[in-house]
Amino acid sequence: MTLKEDELKAALEKFDFLIVELPDKKPFIPEFIHFISSFLRTRTTTVHLPIEDVMAVLKQKKPFIFSEIKSEYKHNILFTIVTDINIEYYTAYKRLNELKRLLGVTKRY
């Protein structure tokens, strides 16, 4: 089975790039902020937008960036909500990779 969710596929490919290529350092926070904001606007038709899984992976793989977003944007309700999501990393990782497989996203972290 494969899914036809081009917008979601592109967003998850971008997320993979950010996780793999960018260091966990302050200068790269704006790129993650932009990604989260645009990811939340991603439209899907057949699947639930996996924001919980994306945030769990971000928290595990980029702990400095995640904590900075959580503290610096605590007055922004959008970022407060997404950084308060608490899902076990392993569960999120498995679900996200299964979704990526169904979408045909080949790069994995």
C-alpha positions as a Markdown table, in Angstrom:
| # | Residue | x | y | z |
|---|---|---|---|---|
| 1 | Met | 0.0 | 0.0 | 0.0 |
| 2 | Thr | 1.2 | 3.5 | -0.8 |
| 3 | Leu | -0.2 | 6.8 | 0.1 |
| 4 | Lys | -0.7 | 9.8 | -2.3 |
| 5 | Glu | 0.0 | 12.8 | 0.0 |
| 6 | Asp | 2.5 | 14.9 | -1.9 |
| 7 | Glu | 2.5 | 17.8 | 0.4 |
| 8 | Leu | 3.1 | 15.6 | 3.5 |
| 9 | Lys | 5.8 | 13.7 | 1.7 |
| 10 | Ala | 7.7 | 16.9 | 0.8 |
| 11 | Ala | 7.3 | 18.1 | 4.4 |
| 12 | Leu | 8.7 | 14.9 | 5.9 |
| 13 | Glu | 11.6 | 15.0 | 3.4 |
| 14 | Lys | 12.4 | 18.5 | 4.6 |
| 15 | Phe | 12.2 | 17.3 | 8.2 |
| 16 | Asp | 14.7 | 14.5 | 7.4 |
| 17 | Phe | 17.0 | 17.1 | 5.9 |
| 18 | Leu | 16.8 | 19.3 | 8.9 |
| 19 | Ile | 17.4 | 16.5 | 11.4 |
| 20 | Val | 20.3 | 14.9 | 9.5 |
| 21 | Glu | 22.1 | 18.0 | 8.1 |
| 22 | Leu | 21.7 | 20.8 | 10.6 |
| 23 | Pro | 23.6 | 20.9 | 13.9 |
| 24 | Asp | 21.8 | 21.2 | 17.2 |
| 25 | Lys | 22.9 | 24.9 | 17.6 |
| 26 | Lys | 21.2 | 28.2 | 18.1 |
| 27 | Pro | 21.8 | 29.7 | 14.6 |
| 28 | Phe | 19.5 | 27.0 | 13.2 |
| 29 | Ile | 16.5 | 27.6 | 15.4 |
| 30 | Pro | 14.8 | 29.9 | 12.8 |
| 31 | Glu | 14.8 | 27.1 | 10.2 |
| 32 | Phe | 13.1 | 24.7 | 12.7 |
| 33 | Ile | 10.6 | 27.4 | 13.7 |
| 34 | His | 9.8 | 28.0 | 10.0 |
| 35 | Phe | 9.5 | 24.2 | 9.4 |
| 36 | Ile | 7.1 | 23.7 | 12.4 |
| 37 | Ser | 4.9 | 26.6 | 11.3 |
| 38 | Ser | 4.7 | 25.4 | 7.7 |
| 39 | Phe | 4.3 | 21.8 | 8.7 |
| 40 | Leu | 1.2 | 22.6 | 10.7 |
| 41 | Arg | -0.3 | 24.1 | 7.6 |
| 42 | Thr | 0.3 | 20.9 | 5.6 |
| 43 | Arg | -2.9 | 19.5 | 4.2 |
| 44 | Thr | -3.6 | 15.8 | 4.2 |
| 45 | Thr | -6.6 | 13.9 | 2.9 |
| 46 | Thr | -6.0 | 10.3 | 4.0 |
| 47 | Val | -3.8 | 10.4 | 7.1 |
| 48 | His | -3.6 | 12.4 | 10.3 |
| 49 | Leu | -0.8 | 15.0 | 10.3 |
| 50 | Pro | 1.9 | 13.4 | 12.5 |
| 51 | Ile | 2.9 | 16.5 | 14.5 |
| 52 | Glu | 3.2 | 14.5 | 17.7 |
| 53 | Asp | 5.7 | 12.1 | 16.1 |
| 54 | Val | 7.7 | 14.9 | 14.5 |
| 55 | Met | 8.0 | 16.8 | 17.7 |
| 56 | Ala | 9.0 | 13.6 | 19.6 |
| 57 | Val | 11.8 | 13.0 | 17.1 |
| 58 | Leu | 12.9 | 16.7 | 17.2 |
| 59 | Lys | 13.0 | 16.5 | 21.0 |
| 60 | Gln | 15.2 | 13.4 | 20.9 |
| 61 | Lys | 17.5 | 14.3 | 17.9 |
| 62 | Lys | 17.9 | 18.1 | 18.5 |
| 63 | Pro | 17.4 | 18.5 | 22.3 |
| 64 | Phe | 19.0 | 22.0 | 22.4 |
| 65 | Ile | 16.9 | 23.4 | 19.6 |
| 66 | Phe | 13.8 | 21.8 | 21.1 |
| 67 | Ser | 14.4 | 23.3 | 24.6 |
| 68 | Glu | 15.2 | 26.7 | 23.1 |
| 69 | Ile | 12.0 | 26.7 | 21.1 |
| 70 | Lys | 10.1 | 25.6 | 24.2 |
| 71 | Ser | 11.5 | 28.4 | 26.3 |
| 72 | Glu | 11.9 | 31.2 | 23.8 |
| 73 | Tyr | 8.4 | 30.7 | 22.3 |
| 74 | Lys | 6.5 | 30.0 | 25.5 |
| 75 | His | 4.2 | 33.0 | 25.0 |
| 76 | Asn | 3.2 | 31.7 | 21.6 |
| 77 | Ile | 0.3 | 29.3 | 22.0 |
| 78 | Leu | 1.1 | 27.3 | 18.9 |
| 79 | Phe | 4.6 | 26.5 | 20.0 |
| 80 | Thr | 3.5 | 25.9 | 23.6 |
| 81 | Ile | 1.1 | 23.3 | 22.4 |
| 82 | Val | 3.5 | 21.4 | 20.1 |
| 83 | Thr | 6.4 | 21.5 | 22.6 |
| 84 | Asp | 4.1 | 20.1 | 25.4 |
| 85 | Ile | 3.3 | 17.0 | 23.4 |
| 86 | Asn | 4.8 | 14.1 | 25.3 |
| 87 | Ile | 5.0 | 10.8 | 23.3 |
| 88 | Glu | 7.7 | 8.2 | 23.7 |
| 89 | Tyr | 10.4 | 8.6 | 21.1 |
| 90 | Tyr | 10.6 | 4.9 | 20.0 |
| 91 | Thr | 6.8 | 4.8 | 19.4 |
| 92 | Ala | 7.0 | 8.1 | 17.4 |
| 93 | Tyr | 10.0 | 7.0 | 15.5 |
| 94 | Lys | 8.3 | 3.7 | 14.4 |
| 95 | Arg | 5.1 | 5.4 | 13.4 |
| 96 | Leu | 6.8 | 8.2 | 11.5 |
| 97 | Asn | 9.1 | 5.7 | 9.6 |
| 98 | Glu | 6.1 | 3.6 | 8.7 |
| 99 | Leu | 4.3 | 6.6 | 7.4 |
| 100 | Lys | 7.4 | 7.7 | 5.4 |
| 101 | Arg | 7.6 | 4.2 | 4.0 |
| 102 | Leu | 4.0 | 4.4 | 2.8 |
| 103 | Leu | 4.7 | 7.8 | 1.3 |
| 104 | Gly | 7.8 | 6.6 | -0.5 |
| 105 | Val | 10.2 | 8.7 | 1.5 |
| 106 | Thr | 13.5 | 6.9 | 1.3 |
| 107 | Lys | 15.9 | 8.9 | 3.5 |
| 108 | Arg | 15.9 | 7.9 | 7.2 |
| 109 | Tyr | 17.8 | 9.1 | 10.2 |
